[in-house]
Amino acid sequence: MSETSTKLAFNNIIRIAITAYIMSSKLSLLLILKGANLCLKYGIPRNAPAFYAGYGMILCIFGETDEAFKFGELALKLTDTSDEKEFHDVVVTIFCNYIGFLKRPLRHLLKYI
């Protein structure tokens, strides 16, 4: 894939995955895994934190809470260090609602909001 088509693929996958979560969680799961796979293959795009947070959510579903928490924290760190804040709200929502409360008390999650 060319650089332009790779960027378009990343953008389209994350936007469709967020919308698909409401309609079909299985489709959302597939798209998040595809996006995470593309991150490994082509490097870290600007919307990688959303893929990593989504992957952490998937790990929670399968009971891998320690690994999920690591991916969630990685996603939060990437959004904090990046100049791009487009997906910050998505990452914080996924982390606080699906991942963070499994390892931290709710009062500690308030700092992300």
WOBELWO-V213368 format. One record per residue. N is the residue number from 1. D_LAST is the distance of its C-alpha to the last C-alpha in Angstrom with 1 decimal. Layout:
n,d_last
N,D_LAST
N,D_LAST
//
This chain:
n,d_last
1,36.8
2,36.7
3,33.7
4,33.1
5,33.4
6,31.1
7,28.3
8,29.1
9,29.0
10,25.6
11,24.2
12,26.1
13,25.3
14,21.5
15,21.6
16,24.2
17,22.4
18,19.3
19,21.7
20,24.0
21,21.6
22,22.2
23,25.9
24,26.8
25,24.8
26,27.8
27,27.8
28,24.1
29,24.9
30,27.8
31,26.1
32,23.3
33,26.1
34,28.1
35,25.3
36,24.8
37,28.6
38,28.8
39,26.4
40,28.8
41,31.8
42,30.8
43,28.2
44,24.5
45,23.7
46,20.8
47,19.1
48,19.9
49,16.3
50,16.0
51,19.4
52,18.5
53,15.4
54,17.8
55,20.5
56,18.5
57,18.0
58,21.8
59,22.6
60,20.9
61,23.2
62,26.1
63,25.2
64,24.4
65,21.3
66,22.0
67,22.3
68,19.4
69,17.1
70,18.8
71,18.2
72,14.5
73,14.2
74,16.6
75,14.6
76,11.6
77,14.3
78,16.0
79,13.2
80,12.7
81,16.5
82,17.3
83,18.0
84,17.2
85,13.7
86,15.0
87,13.5
88,10.2
89,8.6
90,11.2
91,10.7
92,7.1
93,8.5
94,11.6
95,10.5
96,8.6
97,11.3
98,14.3
99,14.3
100,12.2
101,13.4
102,16.9
103,16.9
104,14.5
105,14.2
106,11.3
107,10.8
108,10.2
109,7.3
110,5.4
111,5.6
112,3.8
113,0.0
//
